[in-house]
Amino acid sequence: MPYSFTLTTTLPASAQQIYDAWLDSLAHSQMTGGEALMSDELGAEVSAWNGYISGRNLELVPGARIVQSWRTTEFTDAHEDSTITVTLEETPNGTLLTLVHGNVPDEQRSYEQGGWQSNYFEPMQDYFAGQAPPAAKPQPKAKSKAKPKAKSKAQSKAQSKAQSKAQSKAKSKAEPKAKSAQRAKAGKGRRAKRQAAKAKPRGARRR
């Protein structure tokens, strides 16, 4: 009597990436290791693992759900097609893939007991782990940032030195002028006194 079973795995990829890879011939072949002929067209015939598996697309919901009829070369004419339903749900750790395999011949238990794990889930883990972009390396802090500061400090020091020098020069120039002005003023005062003394009458001088 046919039976069904459910398996789950979490893959390091988005739901859309897994959906696209499953329905692409090249990607399906690469992620399982066996040649596959897949299609994203509803009703299209599909095959996997070098013809060991054959079936047809029954239902397709992009990025969320794939339903296919599924039979292996171990099925006899007396066996109806089995059905696989792949449901994809994104989580913080990746995408949860839930597989329901129904209408499986009772005597064929190997699919549940390691077949799906070794032929699909494990190689898919490796495939999508290799597809993940490498983590960005932290960029070292640029040392050149310190250079402008040192340069501006040196410039400030040079400007300050130049200003002090200019001020000292201006002061040294101003001081002789001030002294000359003072001497000129004193000379004028002495001349004025002499002239005043000459201008007084002689009698006034004797008193």
PyRosetta script that sets phi, psi and omega in degrees:
from pyrosetta import init, pose_from_sequence

init()
pose = pose_from_sequence("MPYSFTLTTTLPASAQQIYDAWLDSLAHSQMTGGEALMSDELGAEVSAWNGYISGRNLELVPGARIVQSWRTTEFTDAHEDSTITVTLEETPNGTLLTLVHGNVPDEQRSYEQGGWQSNYFEPMQDYFAGQAPPAAKPQPKAKSKAKPKAKSKAQSKAQSKAQSKAQSKAKSKAEPKAKSAQRAKAGKGRRAKRQAAKAKPRGARRR")
pose.set_psi(1, 133.4)
pose.set_omega(1, -179.4)
pose.set_phi(2, -62.5)
pose.set_psi(2, 152.1)
pose.set_omega(2, 177.8)
pose.set_phi(3, -137.6)
pose.set_psi(3, 174.9)
pose.set_omega(3, 177.8)
pose.set_phi(4, -135.4)
pose.set_psi(4, 158.8)
pose.set_omega(4, 177.7)
pose.set_phi(5, -148.8)
pose.set_psi(5, 162.9)
pose.set_omega(5, -179.0)
pose.set_phi(6, -126.6)
pose.set_psi(6, 134.4)
pose.set_omega(6, 176.7)
pose.set_phi(7, -130.2)
pose.set_psi(7, 151.3)
pose.set_omega(7, 178.0)
pose.set_phi(8, -134.7)
pose.set_psi(8, 155.3)
pose.set_omega(8, 172.9)
pose.set_phi(9, -156.1)
pose.set_psi(9, 155.2)
pose.set_omega(9, 176.3)
pose.set_phi(10, -112.0)
pose.set_psi(10, 126.4)
pose.set_omega(10, -175.6)
pose.set_phi(11, -111.6)
pose.set_psi(11, 144.8)
pose.set_omega(11, -179.3)
pose.set_phi(12, -81.6)
pose.set_psi(12, 64.7)
pose.set_omega(12, -179.3)
pose.set_phi(13, -159.8)
pose.set_psi(13, 165.9)
pose.set_omega(13, 177.4)
pose.set_phi(14, -78.7)
pose.set_psi(14, 161.4)
pose.set_omega(14, 178.8)
pose.set_phi(15, -60.1)
pose.set_psi(15, -39.5)
pose.set_omega(15, -178.9)
pose.set_phi(16, -67.4)
pose.set_psi(16, -37.6)
pose.set_omega(16, 178.2)
pose.set_phi(17, -62.3)
pose.set_psi(17, -43.1)
pose.set_omega(17, -179.2)
pose.set_phi(18, -68.2)
pose.set_psi(18, -43.2)
pose.set_omega(18, 178.4)
pose.set_phi(19, -58.1)
pose.set_psi(19, -49.3)
pose.set_omega(19, -178.0)
pose.set_phi(20, -63.9)
pose.set_psi(20, -42.6)
pose.set_omega(20, -178.8)
pose.set_phi(21, -65.9)
pose.set_psi(21, -39.0)
pose.set_omega(21, -178.7)
pose.set_phi(22, -61.7)
pose.set_psi(22, -38.4)
pose.set_omega(22, -174.3)
pose.set_phi(23, -96.3)
pose.set_psi(23, 6.9)
pose.set_omega(23, 177.9)
pose.set_phi(24, -107.3)
pose.set_psi(24, 128.6)
pose.set_omega(24, -174.9)
pose.set_phi(25, -58.3)
pose.set_psi(25, -48.5)
pose.set_omega(25, -177.2)
pose.set_phi(26, -66.8)
pose.set_psi(26, -48.8)
pose.set_omega(26, -177.9)
pose.set_phi(27, -64.5)
pose.set_psi(27, -40.7)
pose.set_omega(27, 179.2)
pose.set_phi(28, -62.5)
pose.set_psi(28, -39.2)
pose.set_omega(28, 178.3)
pose.set_phi(29, -65.8)
pose.set_psi(29, -42.7)
pose.set_omega(29, -178.8)
pose.set_phi(30, -67.9)
pose.set_psi(30, -39.1)
pose.set_omega(30, -174.9)
pose.set_phi(31, -80.0)
pose.set_psi(31, -16.1)
pose.set_omega(31, 178.0)
pose.set_phi(32, -107.7)
pose.set_psi(32, -28.0)
pose.set_omega(32, -177.4)
pose.set_phi(33, 94.2)
pose.set_psi(33, -2.4)
pose.set_omega(33, 178.0)
pose.set_phi(34, -121.1)
pose.set_psi(34, 148.4)
pose.set_omega(34, -178.1)
pose.set_phi(35, -63.4)
pose.set_psi(35, 136.0)
pose.set_omega(35, -178.3)
pose.set_phi(36, -133.5)
pose.set_psi(36, 150.4)
pose.set_omega(36, 171.7)
pose.set_phi(37, -123.8)
pose.set_psi(37, 104.9)
pose.set_omega(37, -175.2)
pose.set_phi(38, -119.1)
pose.set_psi(38, 170.1)
pose.set_omega(38, 178.6)
pose.set_phi(39, -155.7)
pose.set_psi(39, 151.3)
pose.set_omega(39, 175.2)
pose.set_phi(40, -102.2)
pose.set_psi(40, 19.8)
pose.set_omega(40, 178.2)
pose.set_phi(41, -98.0)
pose.set_psi(41, 133.4)
pose.set_omega(41, 178.2)
pose.set_phi(42, -64.3)
pose.set_psi(42, 132.0)
pose.set_omega(42, 179.7)
pose.set_phi(43, 88.1)
pose.set_psi(43, -8.1)
pose.set_omega(43, -178.5)
pose.set_phi(44, -71.1)
pose.set_psi(44, 147.4)
pose.set_omega(44, 176.6)
pose.set_phi(45, -78.2)
pose.set_psi(45, 144.9)
pose.set_omega(45, -178.9)
pose.set_phi(46, -135.0)
pose.set_psi(46, 160.0)
pose.set_omega(46, 174.3)
pose.set_phi(47, -151.9)
pose.set_psi(47, 159.4)
pose.set_omega(47, -179.1)
pose.set_phi(48, -151.4)
pose.set_psi(48, 165.2)
pose.set_omega(48, 179.1)
pose.set_phi(49, 51.8)
pose.set_psi(49, 55.2)
pose.set_omega(49, 174.2)
pose.set_phi(50, 57.1)
pose.set_psi(50, 35.6)
pose.set_omega(50, 177.1)
pose.set_phi(51, 89.0)
pose.set_psi(51, -3.4)
pose.set_omega(51, 178.0)
pose.set_phi(52, -63.5)
pose.set_psi(52, -33.4)
pose.set_omega(52, 179.9)
pose.set_phi(53, -114.3)
pose.set_psi(53, 138.8)
pose.set_omega(53, 174.5)
pose.set_phi(54, -141.4)
pose.set_psi(54, 155.9)
pose.set_omega(54, -179.2)
pose.set_phi(55, 179.9)
pose.set_psi(55, -156.5)
pose.set_omega(55, -176.3)
pose.set_phi(56, -152.5)
pose.set_psi(56, 148.2)
pose.set_omega(56, 175.9)
pose.set_phi(57, -74.7)
pose.set_psi(57, 121.8)
pose.set_omega(57, -179.0)
pose.set_phi(58, -102.8)
pose.set_psi(58, -35.3)
pose.set_omega(58, 179.9)
pose.set_phi(59, -152.4)
pose.set_psi(59, 133.9)
pose.set_omega(59, -179.9)
pose.set_phi(60, -134.3)
pose.set_psi(60, 121.9)
pose.set_omega(60, 174.1)
pose.set_phi(61, -121.8)
pose.set_psi(61, 104.2)
pose.set_omega(61, -173.9)
pose.set_phi(62, -49.1)
pose.set_psi(62, 127.0)
pose.set_omega(62, 176.9)
pose.set_phi(63, 73.1)
pose.set_psi(63, 8.0)
pose.set_omega(63, -175.0)
pose.set_phi(64, -140.2)
pose.set_psi(64, -39.6)
pose.set_omega(64, -169.8)
pose.set_phi(65, -154.1)
pose.set_psi(65, 136.4)
pose.set_omega(65, 175.2)
pose.set_phi(66, -131.5)
pose.set_psi(66, 127.7)
pose.set_omega(66, 175.0)
pose.set_phi(67, -123.5)
pose.set_psi(67, 124.3)
pose.set_omega(67, -179.8)
pose.set_phi(68, -133.7)
pose.set_psi(68, 146.4)
pose.set_omega(68, 167.8)
pose.set_phi(69, -76.0)
pose.set_psi(69, 150.1)
pose.set_omega(69, -166.8)
pose.set_phi(70, -150.8)
pose.set_psi(70, 121.2)
pose.set_omega(70, 173.5)
pose.set_phi(71, -143.0)
pose.set_psi(71, 151.3)
pose.set_omega(71, 179.4)
pose.set_phi(72, -110.6)
pose.set_psi(72, 173.1)
pose.set_omega(72, 178.8)
pose.set_phi(73, -67.9)
pose.set_psi(73, -9.1)
pose.set_omega(73, 177.4)
pose.set_phi(74, -83.0)
pose.set_psi(74, -13.6)
pose.set_omega(74, 177.2)
pose.set_phi(75, -72.2)
pose.set_psi(75, 143.0)
pose.set_omega(75, 175.6)
pose.set_phi(76, -100.2)
pose.set_psi(76, 175.0)
pose.set_omega(76, 178.7)
pose.set_phi(77, -63.4)
pose.set_psi(77, -21.5)
pose.set_omega(77, -179.8)
pose.set_phi(78, -78.6)
pose.set_psi(78, -15.2)
pose.set_omega(78, -178.1)
pose.set_phi(79, -91.3)
pose.set_psi(79, 131.9)
pose.set_omega(79, 172.0)
pose.set_phi(80, -76.2)
pose.set_psi(80, 162.4)
pose.set_omega(80, 175.6)
pose.set_phi(81, -62.1)
pose.set_psi(81, 141.3)
pose.set_omega(81, 169.7)
pose.set_phi(82, -84.8)
pose.set_psi(82, 171.3)
pose.set_omega(82, -178.7)
pose.set_phi(83, -130.6)
pose.set_psi(83, 133.5)
pose.set_omega(83, 173.5)
pose.set_phi(84, -113.0)
pose.set_psi(84, 138.8)
pose.set_omega(84, 175.2)
pose.set_phi(85, -123.1)
pose.set_psi(85, 116.9)
pose.set_omega(85, -179.9)
pose.set_phi(86, -105.9)
pose.set_psi(86, 116.8)
pose.set_omega(86, 178.6)
pose.set_phi(87, -111.1)
pose.set_psi(87, 133.8)
pose.set_omega(87, -176.4)
pose.set_phi(88, -116.5)
pose.set_psi(88, 127.2)
pose.set_omega(88, -179.8)
pose.set_phi(89, -136.1)
pose.set_psi(89, 119.0)
pose.set_omega(89, -178.4)
pose.set_phi(90, -73.6)
pose.set_psi(90, 141.0)
pose.set_omega(90, 179.3)
pose.set_phi(91, -132.4)
pose.set_psi(91, 171.5)
pose.set_omega(91, 177.5)
pose.set_phi(92, -60.6)
pose.set_psi(92, -23.0)
pose.set_omega(92, -177.1)
pose.set_phi(93, -100.6)
pose.set_psi(93, 6.7)
pose.set_omega(93, -176.8)
pose.set_phi(94, 136.5)
pose.set_psi(94, -143.6)
pose.set_omega(94, 179.1)
pose.set_phi(95, -121.0)
pose.set_psi(95, 128.0)
pose.set_omega(95, 176.8)
pose.set_phi(96, -82.6)
pose.set_psi(96, 117.6)
pose.set_omega(96, 176.7)
pose.set_phi(97, -101.0)
pose.set_psi(97, 121.1)
pose.set_omega(97, 176.6)
pose.set_phi(98, -111.1)
pose.set_psi(98, 121.3)
pose.set_omega(98, -178.8)
pose.set_phi(99, -110.6)
pose.set_psi(99, 124.1)
pose.set_omega(99, 172.7)
pose.set_phi(100, -113.0)
pose.set_psi(100, 116.9)
pose.set_omega(100, 179.5)
pose.set_phi(101, -109.0)
pose.set_psi(101, 111.0)
pose.set_omega(101, -175.0)
pose.set_phi(102, -114.6)
pose.set_psi(102, 163.1)
pose.set_omega(102, 179.3)
pose.set_phi(103, 59.3)
pose.set_psi(103, 40.0)
pose.set_omega(103, 179.6)
pose.set_phi(104, -86.4)
pose.set_psi(104, 133.9)
pose.set_omega(104, 176.9)
pose.set_phi(105, -55.0)
pose.set_psi(105, 134.4)
pose.set_omega(105, -172.1)
pose.set_phi(106, -58.5)
pose.set_psi(106, -34.9)
pose.set_omega(106, -176.0)
pose.set_phi(107, -79.8)
pose.set_psi(107, -7.4)
pose.set_omega(107, -178.6)
pose.set_phi(108, -105.5)
pose.set_psi(108, 82.1)
pose.set_omega(108, -175.8)
pose.set_phi(109, -95.1)
pose.set_psi(109, -5.1)
pose.set_omega(109, -174.4)
pose.set_phi(110, -66.6)
pose.set_psi(110, -26.1)
pose.set_omega(110, 179.8)
pose.set_phi(111, -63.2)
pose.set_psi(111, -40.6)
pose.set_omega(111, 179.6)
pose.set_phi(112, -77.2)
pose.set_psi(112, -36.6)
pose.set_omega(112, -172.9)
pose.set_phi(113, -94.3)
pose.set_psi(113, 58.3)
pose.set_omega(113, 173.5)
pose.set_phi(114, 111.1)
pose.set_psi(114, -21.0)
pose.set_omega(114, -177.2)
pose.set_phi(115, -63.2)
pose.set_psi(115, -51.0)
pose.set_omega(115, 178.7)
pose.set_phi(116, -66.1)
pose.set_psi(116, -38.8)
pose.set_omega(116, -178.8)
pose.set_phi(117, -64.1)
pose.set_psi(117, -49.6)
pose.set_omega(117, -174.9)
pose.set_phi(118, -78.8)
pose.set_psi(118, -29.1)
pose.set_omega(118, -176.2)
pose.set_phi(119, -97.5)
pose.set_psi(119, -15.6)
pose.set_omega(119, 179.6)
pose.set_phi(120, -130.0)
pose.set_psi(120, -61.8)
pose.set_omega(120, -170.5)
pose.set_phi(121, -62.1)
pose.set_psi(121, -47.4)
pose.set_omega(121, -177.6)
pose.set_phi(122, -67.0)
pose.set_psi(122, -49.8)
pose.set_omega(122, 176.9)
pose.set_phi(123, -64.5)
pose.set_psi(123, -28.9)
pose.set_omega(123, 176.9)
pose.set_phi(124, -68.2)
pose.set_psi(124, -36.8)
pose.set_omega(124, 176.0)
pose.set_phi(125, -58.3)
pose.set_psi(125, -48.0)
pose.set_omega(125, -179.2)
pose.set_phi(126, -66.0)
pose.set_psi(126, -41.1)
pose.set_omega(126, -177.8)
pose.set_phi(127, -62.2)
pose.set_psi(127, -50.4)
pose.set_omega(127, -177.0)
pose.set_phi(128, -74.3)
pose.set_psi(128, -28.2)
pose.set_omega(128, 174.8)
pose.set_phi(129, -64.2)
pose.set_psi(129, -35.6)
pose.set_omega(129, 178.2)
pose.set_phi(130, -74.5)
pose.set_psi(130, -22.6)
pose.set_omega(130, 179.2)
pose.set_phi(131, -81.0)
pose.set_psi(131, -19.6)
pose.set_omega(131, -176.3)
pose.set_phi(132, -66.0)
pose.set_psi(132, 136.7)
pose.set_omega(132, 178.9)
pose.set_phi(133, -67.5)
pose.set_psi(133, 143.9)
pose.set_omega(133, 179.3)
pose.set_phi(134, -64.6)
pose.set_psi(134, 146.4)
pose.set_omega(134, 179.9)
pose.set_phi(135, -64.4)
pose.set_psi(135, 139.2)
pose.set_omega(135, -178.4)
pose.set_phi(136, -68.5)
pose.set_psi(136, 131.4)
pose.set_omega(136, 178.3)
pose.set_phi(137, -81.3)
pose.set_psi(137, 137.2)
pose.set_omega(137, 178.6)
pose.set_phi(138, -63.6)
pose.set_psi(138, 132.8)
pose.set_omega(138, -179.6)
pose.set_phi(139, -76.6)
pose.set_psi(139, 131.4)
pose.set_omega(139, 177.9)
pose.set_phi(140, -65.5)
pose.set_psi(140, 147.7)
pose.set_omega(140, 180.0)
pose.set_phi(141, -66.5)
pose.set_psi(141, 133.4)
pose.set_omega(141, -178.3)
pose.set_phi(142, -68.9)
pose.set_psi(142, 127.8)
pose.set_omega(142, 179.5)
pose.set_phi(143, -76.3)
pose.set_psi(143, -17.2)
pose.set_omega(143, -177.2)
pose.set_phi(144, -65.8)
pose.set_psi(144, -17.5)
pose.set_omega(144, 179.7)
pose.set_phi(145, -63.2)
pose.set_psi(145, -31.7)
pose.set_omega(145, -177.9)
pose.set_phi(146, -72.6)
pose.set_psi(146, -26.3)
pose.set_omega(146, -175.8)
pose.set_phi(147, -64.9)
pose.set_psi(147, -46.9)
pose.set_omega(147, 178.7)
pose.set_phi(148, -57.5)
pose.set_psi(148, -36.5)
pose.set_omega(148, -179.6)
pose.set_phi(149, -63.9)
pose.set_psi(149, -46.4)
pose.set_omega(149, -179.4)
pose.set_phi(150, -63.0)
pose.set_psi(150, -37.9)
pose.set_omega(150, -179.2)
pose.set_phi(151, -66.3)
pose.set_psi(151, -45.5)
pose.set_omega(151, -179.2)
pose.set_phi(152, -65.8)
pose.set_psi(152, -32.8)
pose.set_omega(152, 178.0)
pose.set_phi(153, -66.5)
pose.set_psi(153, -42.4)
pose.set_omega(153, 179.0)
pose.set_phi(154, -65.2)
pose.set_psi(154, -40.4)
pose.set_omega(154, 178.7)
pose.set_phi(155, -63.0)
pose.set_psi(155, -43.4)
pose.set_omega(155, 179.1)
pose.set_phi(156, -60.5)
pose.set_psi(156, -40.8)
pose.set_omega(156, -179.4)
pose.set_phi(157, -65.1)
pose.set_psi(157, -41.5)
pose.set_omega(157, 180.0)
pose.set_phi(158, -66.0)
pose.set_psi(158, -42.3)
pose.set_omega(158, 179.3)
pose.set_phi(159, -62.9)
pose.set_psi(159, -43.0)
pose.set_omega(159, 179.6)
pose.set_phi(160, -62.2)
pose.set_psi(160, -39.8)
pose.set_omega(160, 179.9)
pose.set_phi(161, -65.7)
pose.set_psi(161, -41.3)
pose.set_omega(161, -179.5)
pose.set_phi(162, -65.2)
pose.set_psi(162, -40.6)
pose.set_omega(162, 179.3)
pose.set_phi(163, -63.6)
pose.set_psi(163, -44.0)
pose.set_omega(163, 179.7)
pose.set_phi(164, -62.4)
pose.set_psi(164, -39.7)
pose.set_omega(164, 180.0)
pose.set_phi(165, -65.7)
pose.set_psi(165, -41.5)
pose.set_omega(165, 179.6)
pose.set_phi(166, -64.7)
pose.set_psi(166, -41.2)
pose.set_omega(166, 179.9)
pose.set_phi(167, -64.7)
pose.set_psi(167, -41.8)
pose.set_omega(167, 179.3)
pose.set_phi(168, -63.6)
pose.set_psi(168, -40.1)
pose.set_omega(168, -179.8)
pose.set_phi(169, -65.0)
pose.set_psi(169, -43.4)
pose.set_omega(169, -180.0)
pose.set_phi(170, -63.9)
pose.set_psi(170, -38.0)
pose.set_omega(170, -178.6)
pose.set_phi(171, -67.7)
pose.set_psi(171, -41.6)
pose.set_omega(171, -178.8)
pose.set_phi(172, -67.0)
pose.set_psi(172, -31.9)
pose.set_omega(172, 176.8)
pose.set_phi(173, -72.1)
pose.set_psi(173, -36.5)
pose.set_omega(173, -176.3)
pose.set_phi(174, -71.1)
pose.set_psi(174, -34.5)
pose.set_omega(174, -176.0)
pose.set_phi(175, -63.6)
pose.set_psi(175, -47.0)
pose.set_omega(175, 178.1)
pose.set_phi(176, -60.5)
pose.set_psi(176, -37.5)
pose.set_omega(176, 179.2)
pose.set_phi(177, -62.5)
pose.set_psi(177, -42.9)
pose.set_omega(177, -179.6)
pose.set_phi(178, -64.4)
pose.set_psi(178, -40.1)
pose.set_omega(178, 179.4)
pose.set_phi(179, -66.8)
pose.set_psi(179, -39.3)
pose.set_omega(179, 178.3)
pose.set_phi(180, -63.3)
pose.set_psi(180, -39.0)
pose.set_omega(180, 179.8)
pose.set_phi(181, -65.2)
pose.set_psi(181, -40.9)
pose.set_omega(181, 179.7)
pose.set_phi(182, -64.5)
pose.set_psi(182, -42.4)
pose.set_omega(182, 180.0)
pose.set_phi(183, -65.0)
pose.set_psi(183, -40.0)
pose.set_omega(183, 178.9)
pose.set_phi(184, -63.3)
pose.set_psi(184, -39.7)
pose.set_omega(184, -179.6)
pose.set_phi(185, -65.9)
pose.set_psi(185, -42.3)
pose.set_omega(185, 179.5)
pose.set_phi(186, -64.4)
pose.set_psi(186, -38.7)
pose.set_omega(186, 179.6)
pose.set_phi(187, -64.3)
pose.set_psi(187, -41.6)
pose.set_omega(187, 177.7)
pose.set_phi(188, -60.6)
pose.set_psi(188, -39.9)
pose.set_omega(188, -179.0)
pose.set_phi(189, -64.1)
pose.set_psi(189, -41.1)
pose.set_omega(189, -179.3)
pose.set_phi(190, -67.3)
pose.set_psi(190, -40.6)
pose.set_omega(190, 179.3)
pose.set_phi(191, -64.4)
pose.set_psi(191, -39.1)
pose.set_omega(191, 179.8)
pose.set_phi(192, -63.5)
pose.set_psi(192, -39.0)
pose.set_omega(192, -179.7)
pose.set_phi(193, -66.3)
pose.set_psi(193, -42.9)
pose.set_omega(193, -179.2)
pose.set_phi(194, -63.2)
pose.set_psi(194, -42.8)
pose.set_omega(194, 179.1)
pose.set_phi(195, -63.7)
pose.set_psi(195, -39.2)
pose.set_omega(195, 179.7)
pose.set_phi(196, -65.5)
pose.set_psi(196, -38.5)
pose.set_omega(196, -179.8)
pose.set_phi(197, -66.7)
pose.set_psi(197, -37.9)
pose.set_omega(197, 178.3)
pose.set_phi(198, -66.9)
pose.set_psi(198, -34.9)
pose.set_omega(198, -175.5)
pose.set_phi(199, -71.1)
pose.set_psi(199, -21.3)
pose.set_omega(199, -177.5)
pose.set_phi(200, -73.0)
pose.set_psi(200, 145.2)
pose.set_omega(200, 175.1)
pose.set_phi(201, -65.4)
pose.set_psi(201, 152.4)
pose.set_omega(201, -176.2)
pose.set_phi(202, -61.2)
pose.set_psi(202, -37.7)
pose.set_omega(202, 179.6)
pose.set_phi(203, -62.6)
pose.set_psi(203, -38.2)
pose.set_omega(203, -178.6)
pose.set_phi(204, -65.9)
pose.set_psi(204, -30.1)
pose.set_omega(204, -179.2)
pose.set_phi(205, -71.0)
pose.set_psi(205, -37.0)
pose.set_omega(205, -178.5)
pose.set_phi(206, -64.2)
pose.set_psi(206, -42.9)
pose.set_omega(206, 179.6)
pose.set_phi(207, -59.1)
pose.dump_pdb("model.pdb")
